[in-house]
Amino acid sequence: MSRLDLQKLTLLLALVAGLLTFGNSFFAGYSSQREQLFEQTLEANRAYARKLADTTDQFFLNSRRELAYAAEVLSTRFDDPAARDSETERLKLKSEQFSRAIIVSAAGEIVSASPESTDLVGLKVNSIGATRALKERIPQTSDPYIATDGTYLIAVTHPIFAPDGRYLGFISASLFLRERNALHGLLGVHYYRDGSYLYVVDTQGRLIFHEDGKRVGQNVSSNAVVRQVLSGQEGSQRVINTLGVDMLAGFAPMQSTGWGIIAQRPTAAITAKLEQLARTTLLNAVPFTLISLAVFWWLSILISRPIRALADTAEHWGAPEAASRISMVNSWYFEVSRLKVAMLAGVSLLQQKMGALEAASMTDPLTGLRNRRGLELALKQFDLLDQRYAAVTLDIDHFKQVNDQHGHDVGDAVLRFLAEIMKECSRPTDVLCRMGGEEFLMLLPETDASGAGIAAERLLARLRQTASPTGAPVTASIGIACSDRYASSDATFKAADEALYQAKRAGRDRVVLASA
């Protein structure tokens, strides 16, 4: 079965790394730009809604001023039909702002109307807006209502009082909501051609203005942004509208009427532009990617060539010319140089293998600690260096009971457990040995009796705090002797053993220091 060589692996690694890096950068850039565009669109829609809310507020304030002026003119000429008709005609024709203008007497009768073709003069008003205007007798802008003639409208009204304070009636300018009106001039023209639009809701959440005139009058208070704007809040939010379309909406309330203006843009319009930008980016990246692959291929050849040469030589390791062939390999980078040196040092590798076999002969196979042969080697090194040490002998308390109650497998596990605790509680220079059975020995170089006692107590404390393979902690008895107090290592070990037996006789789970 053919295998990938280093050249192909290097090229594959470079390709994968490049694709992952590009993919991560592309995704991060796309996500960042997407969020940035969303935030910019939301803020732009909020500002746009605020601007149009202020503009519309100003329109109604100006309308009230116009009506106030007309009411002042009519206060002394209310009974003059020509004066009444002149004011309604002026209001109707002024900039074509209003759909209709009427004057209603205090008795609720329409006494003048423009355009005259409406045939409203002489009718009694009974609509919600007119009744409210007659009752409250204050300047106001109504919510949408159905007028006497069945027209769906909003009305700006102003009371008319005679100079003596007598209430004469009111003058009203109306906007027909299902026809083109002044709001279309204010709100219906904007410069977006991407599905963006705005709409206006009254205090009940009904549509007053919408680009789709058929929707005027619908209640959209279930929309989250509508609820917020009607509570007086201004802001922006991503929302699913009442038609199930994902929108980026900005909203602002109108101060004069309590209505809300919402400007929104389809989220799909943003993502479509981003997707087009992503496609353009990917197409622009193709030439650079091809150039990069060519460079990676060339570099992979340079990197893999010396490795391949060494691998070919390794197949003929026993050949007389192997060393000269290895020497001829161009080791131009660090790893190949080190590998070349290692291969030339083949003999030393064999010696290391022999050394490993020697080390195995000095190691206890159960615990991984030194055996007696390993201990003898350590003592020879101490003697060569004239190095003093503390001998710490350990014996697991009641180990026979462990074997009897739990079996020899658990007993072996306890021995390995103690060996691991000894390793964790010792220094790298300490010599750890298993002398046989449950007997262990630690040689602590350049350590006096006080230091050895501290180390031994730390080991016993660790044993008391740690559950052994039996399920409960085990204890040990320890004896300590320092080599500088005795003539030989045998005497040192004998003194440590005697101290160990004293610890057992004294109740176990303790440390006893041998007397000089």
N, C-alpha and C positions, 0 to 999 in steps of 0.2 A: 504494500500500500504506500503510495507516494505521500510525502509529508511536506508541509510548508517549510521553505528555507528562510534564513534570516532576512534576505532581501525582500521576499514577499511579505514576511511578517512586519518588517519595518515600514514598507509601503502601506500595508493594511492599517497599521497603527496610526501612521500619519494621516491617512484618509479618514479613519474613524474619528481621530482627535480633531481634525479640521472640520468635519461635518458636525460634530458635537459642539465645537466652539462656535461655528457659524450659526447652527440652529439655536443655540442658547442666546447668542447676541441678537439674532433676528427676532426671536420670540420676545426677548426682553425689550428690544427697541419697539417692536409692534405694540406690546402691552403698554409701555410707557407713553407712546404717542397716542394710543387709543384713549388712555385715561386723560391725557392732556387735552385732546380734542373734545372729549366729553365735558371736561371741566370748563373749557373755553366756551363751548356751545351753551352749556347751562347758564354760565354767567352772562353771555351775550343775550340770551333769551330773557333773563331776569331784567337786565338793563333796558332791553327793548320794551318789555311789558311795563316797566316803571315809567319810561318816557311816554309811552302811549297813554298810560293811566293819567299822567300829569296833563298831557295834551287834551284828553277827553274831559278831565275835570275842568280845565280852562274853558273848553267849549260850553259846558253847562253853566259855568259861572257867567260867561259872556251872554248866554241865552237868558239867564235870569236878569242880567242888567238890561237887556233889550225889553224883556217883559216888564221890568220895573219902570222903565222909561214910558212904555205904552200905558201902563196902569196910571202913572202920574198924569199923562195927557188926558186920559179918559176920566180921571177923577172929577173934572169940571165939565166934561162934555159927554158923559155916559149916555145921556138921553138923546144925543144927536146921532141918528143913524149913519149920516155921512162920515162923522168922526170915527165911529166904530168900524165901519167898513174900510176906512182909510188905514187904520192901525192893523187890522187883520191882513189887509192886502200887503202892507209894508212888511209885516213879519213873514208872510208867506214867500214874498218875492225876494227878500233880502238874502242874497247869496244862495238862494235855493237851499237854505239850511233845513227848513222844516217841511214836512209833508202836508201839514194843515195847521191853520190858526183859527181859533174860535173865541168868542166872548160869550160868557154865560151870566145871566142875571142872578140876583140873590134868590130868586124864586126857582132857579134851576132850569130856566129856559134859554136855549141858544138864541142870541139876538143878533149875532153876526158870525159869518164863516167865510174863509177863503181856502180853496177856491169856491166860488159861488155855486158851481155846478153840483156841489154835494147835497143840496136841498136839505140842509140840516136846520136852517133858521126856522124857529118856531117849535122845534122838538124839545121835549123835556129830557134832561140827562138823567140816567140812572146807573151808569157804569161805576165801577169801584173807584177809579181815579177821580172822576168828577164829584161823586158823593163825598169822597174824602176832602177834596179841595173846598167844597162848600161848607163842610163841617169844621175843618181845622182853620181855614182862613189865613194860611201862612204860605210863603213861597216854598215850593217843594218840587222834587222830581219823582215821579211815580215809578213803581215797579210796573212791568208789563201787565196790561189788562185788555179786555175786549170792550171796545167803545159801543155807543148806542147803535151805530150802524154795522156792528160786527167786525170792525177793523181791529187787528191786534197791534197795539201801539204802546209807546211810553209818552208821557206828557210832562212838560215843564209848565207849571202854573204859577200865577202871581195874583194875589187878591187886589181888588180895586175898592178903595175907600173914598168917600166924598170928603171935601175939606172939613166938614163938621164931624167926621169919624163914622158916618153911616156906611155900613157895608153894602156895596152895590153889586158885587159879583166877582168874577175872576176872568182873567185872560189866559189862554192856554195855547202853547205851541207843541205840536205832536210830531213824533217820528213813527212812520209806519214800519214795523219791524220786518214784515215780509215783502217789502219793496225797497228799492234803493233809497237811501236817506243820507243824512249828514255823516252818520257813523261810517258808511262805506268810504266816504272821502277821507275820513280820519284814519280808519283802520284797515280798509280793504286793499290799499295799495302798498306793497313793499317789494323789496328788490331780490328776495330769495326765489329760486326756481328749483328747489330740491324737495318739494313736499312740505315746506314749512308753512305754517299759517297761525292765525291767532283767533281767539274767540272771547266773547264777553258774557258773563253770567250775572243775573240779578241776585238779590239777597236770598232768594229761595233756591238758587242753583239752576235756574232755567236759562237757556241760551237766549240772549238778546241779540247777539251778532255772531254770525258764523259764515265762513266762505260758502258753505252749502246751505243756501237759504231754506231748504226743506227741513233743516234741523232746528231752525229757530222755534223756540217754545218748548223744546225737549228739556227734561230735567236730567242734569248730569251730576247731581250732588254726590253720586257714589264714587266719583273720581277723587282720588286722594288730594290732588293739588287744588281742586275746586273747594274741598272742605277747608283746606288751609287758608286759601286766599279769602274765603268768606268769614274766617275767624279773625281777619285783619293782618294775617302774616304776609310777608314778602320774602321770596326766595326762589329756589330752583330745585328740581328733583327729577330723577328718571322714573317714569311711571308707565304703566299699561293703561291706556285710556279706555273709555266705555265701549269702544269698538274692537278692543283687543290688540291695538297697535302699540308697539314699544316706542315711547316718545321721550325726548329730552325737553322738559318744560320749565319755563321761567314764569313767575306770576307776581302780580302786584295789585293791591286793592286801590279803589278810587275813593278819595276822601269825601267827596261831595255827595256820593250816592250809596256808598257801601258795596258797590258792585266790584267784580273782580275781572281783571284782564289776564289771560294766559296766552303766552307765545310759546310755540313748541315746534320741534323739528324731529322728524323720524330718525330713530337710532340707526335704521338701515342706511340712511343717507350718509352717515358718518362712516359706518363700516364698509360701505361700498367704495368710498374714496380710499380708505386704508387698504382694502384688498387690491385695488388697482395699483397703489403705491408699492405694495408687497410684491406683486407680479413684476413690476418694473425693476425693483431691487434685485429680485432673483435673476432676471434676464441679464442685468448688468453684471451680476456676480459670476456668470458662466465663464467669460474669458479669463478672469483672474483665477478661477478654480482650475481651469485647464493648465494654465501656466504653473500654478502651484503644484499640480500633480506631476508635471514634467520635472520640476525641481526636486520634488520628493523622490521620484524614481532615480534620478541621477545620484542624489545623496545616499539612497539605499544601496546602490551599487558600491559606492566608496566605503560605506560602513561595513557591508557584509563581505567584501572581497577578502580581507585578511582573516576573518573568522572562518570563511570557507577553506582557505589555505591551511589553517591550523587543523580544521576538522579532517581534511584529506590526509594530513600527516598522522593524525591520531589513529587512523585506520591501519597504518603500518608502523605501529609503535615499536615493534621489535626490529625493524630494519636498521642496518648499520648507518644509513644516511639520514635517519630521522632527525638527529640533532642538527645537522647542517641544513636540512630543509626547514626546520623550525626557525633557525637563525636567519634565514633568507626572507622570512615573512616581514613585510613592511608594517610594523606596529606603530602607526602614526597617531593612535589615540590611546588613552590611558588604559581602558579595559583590555584591549588586545595586548598591550605591553605587559600588563600583569599576567595575563593568561600565557603569554609566551615564556615569561620567566618561570611560571609554575610548571609548564610542560618540560622545560629544560631541567627542572629540579625533580625529575621523576624518582630519582633514587631517594631523595629526602622523603617523598611521599611514601615509599615503601617502609622507610624507617619510622615514619609516623604510624603506619599500620602496625608495625611491630611494637611500637610504644603503646598503641591502644590495646594490644593483646596483653602487654605487661600490666597495664593499668587494670584490665579486667581481672587479672590474677591477684590483684591487691584489693579487690572490692568485694564486700559482702553482697551476694546476689539478691538477698531478700530486702535489705534496707538501702542499698546503695552507699553505705558508709564503708570506711576502710575496715579490712579484716586485720588479723595479727601481722600478716606480712606487710600490709600497708603501714601499720603502726611501727614496725621495725625500721622501715625506710624513713618515716618522719623522725624517729629518735636519732638515726644517723645524721640527718640534716641538722637537728638541734645540736648534736655533739660537734659537728664541723663548724658551726657558727658560734659555739660556746654560748648557746641561748638557754636561759632559764625558762621554766614553764610551771604552770599549776596543773596537776592531774586531778580530774574530777571524775569519780566513778559513780555510776548510776545503776540502780536495780529497781525494776518495776515491782511495786508492792503487790503481794498476793497474786502473782502472775499465774500460779498453778490453778487457782480458783477460776481465773478467766478462761483457761483452756478447758477445765472440767465443766464449767457452766455453759460456755458459748461455743466450744469446739476449737480445733487448732487453726481453722481458717480465720476465725475472728482473732485468735491469739496472734497469728502472723500479721493481721491488719493492725493490731495494737502496736506491734513492734515497728511497723512502718510508720504508724502515726507518731510514735515517740521520736523516730528518726527525723521526721519532718519538723516537729517542734524544736528539736535540737538545732536543726539547720536555721530555722527562723530566729532562734535566740542566740546565735553565735556570729562571730566575725568571719570574714573570708580567710583569715590566717589561722583560725582555730582548726585543730585536727579532730575529727569525729570518727569514732570507731565502735564497732560492735564486737565484743569479745566472745560472745557465744550465749545462747539462750536469751535471757532477759537482761544480761549484763552489758553495759555500755561504758565507754570511756571518752572523755574529752580532754585534749591537751590545749591549754590556753597559753600561748607563748608570751613572754614578758608580762606576766600577770602575777601580782602578789596575792596573799591569802584574802585580803579584803576585797579586791576586785573579783576574785574567783567566787567568793561568797555571795557577792551581789549578783553575779551572773547565774549562780545556782539557784538563788531565791527567785530570780526572775523566771527561770525555767519552771520551777515548781508552781509558781503563781499562774503561769500560762496553762500548765496541766490542769490545775484545779478549776480554771475558768472555761476549759474547752471540753466539749463532749467527745469521748473516744468512740471507736467503732462499736463498743459494747452498748452505746447509748447513754453512758454516764462517764464522767471524768475518771481517769486513773491517776494514782499518785506514785511517787518514787522516793526512794531514800538515796541520799547523796553523801559521799565522803570526799574530802578535799585534802590534798597534800601538795606542798610546794617543793620543787626539785632542789632549790638552793639550800634546803635544810637536811638533805640526805646525801649519802655517798654515791648512790647509783640510782638508775631508773627503776631497778627491781625493788630497791628499798622504798623509793617514792610510791610505787604502785602498791606495795604491801601496806604502807602506812595509810594510803587512801582507802584500801579495802577494809582495814581495821576500823577506820572512821565510819565507813559505810555500815559495817555490822553494828557499831555503836548506835548509829541512827535508827537501825531496825529495832534494836533492843529498847531504844528510848520511845518507841511508838510509831516509827515510820513517818513518811511524808515530812521529812525534815533534812536539814543540812548539818553535818558535823565536820569540823576542821580537825585534822589530825594534830596531835601534840608533837612538839619537836623531839 
